[in-house]
Amino acid sequence: MSDELARLDATAQADLVRRGDVKPAELVEAAIERIERVDPKLNAVVTPLFEKARAEAESTVAGTFQGVPLLLKDLDSHSAGDPFHAGWTLLKELGWKEEFDTNLVVRFRQAGFVLVGKSATPEFGTQVTTESRAHGRTRNPWDTARSAGGSSGGAAAAVAAGLVPVAHASDGGGSIRIPASECGLVGLKPSRGRVSVGPETGEKWAGMVAELVVSRSVRDTAGVLEAVSGPMPGDPYAAPAPERPFTEEVGADPGRLRVGVLTHDPRGEVEVHSDAVAAAETVARLLDDLGHRVEESHPPSFAEPQLTEAATLVIASWTARNLDYWGERVGRPIAQDDVEPHNWALAEIGRATSASRYIGAVEALQAYTRRLAAWWEGGFDLLLTPTLPEPPPRLGEFDPTDEEPLRALARSTSLVLFTIPFNVTGQPALTLPLHRNDLGLPIGVQLVGAYGREDQLLRVAAQLEAARPWLDVLPPVHA
């Protein structure tokens, strides 16, 4: 039963429960068995919550995804009474636990999901690979010598390997889309304000962070988005309400759309690997075959150099505040030895940034947003890019040192070429596993819609999934 369930997406597993073919407890027990058997090869699950999950599955579980096991990323959202580490050795050593469910966790539970554990993340989520002092390296099930991406790498590795059918993920510069691309999954970063990041904060990284899941199918992504979206009281942003349920977009006719294609760095700073170019060009041809109008075009502001500096100042300032926040909570100042070198270096940049300069950086990002988003007002519906400019990197490439504390961040900058602009603009962006290179590694392709247009993205994504199915393409390490 466990092996059979490992091949099913969350929607199919929920259907089994709805029909009475299996009980929620059986879904949960099967997921626990798979995690115990397969995760030692991956290091994706850092905090098992097995006994709580068993107890919850035996109680009354309702919702669209009744009884479906879910991993919670151990970073942006937390659950009542459970360990919370944020990829950080200090919290792990303190045995830190949070006291309440975040808004998103409340909605996961209302949707019927059962939390079976916490997935690995880099310290504070500031790397594009999931490697930390606290929990070690998370390995990619397609090639265990390679990164599973970050910062939702544990989530992506677990879903790709069939440990759970869907897992919570978050994205501040590509952290849903990068691991989804590297592990061969669907990863949607929703529009800013679509999913509440409260209640502790109204925004993170000046609105750059969004939360949802990584999944194996477009219908799962649509179903979860439908279940958890919508503003909560006090949220500073609210995305436009959809005209109809997101699940109804799966299989709906997208019409004939105008799609721009970008496969290079307009700034000339990052060399885009031929595998990434081939992936985007292959999907461009497929979209053309499906009747869409496809042409080489991209927002002119993509070539502007100011984005990296302004985004770095924002992230650094929030990192500095994050260390102060945790110092307040644990009862002592956070020292340099308490954190990894790149996070200390980021915090030092943040501490040296004046309030005026921080506001100037936010203003620069907001002005950039208006220029970039204007391209969609000029007649285009979607932008197609590679998700990443290169195949999944090898583990260890991002290791910082005391001498080069920003080595990891410098290496990361090239990886977020196509992803971070849409954290800045708040637009929905989706990666799909439509291509593999000659080594058999997944190479994701990104589609970006206008703000609030997840509906359009889901229609096209489902159309592409039907034209080139991927659900039965499994990695070498799989349950």
Disulfide bonds with the S-S distance in Angstrom:
none
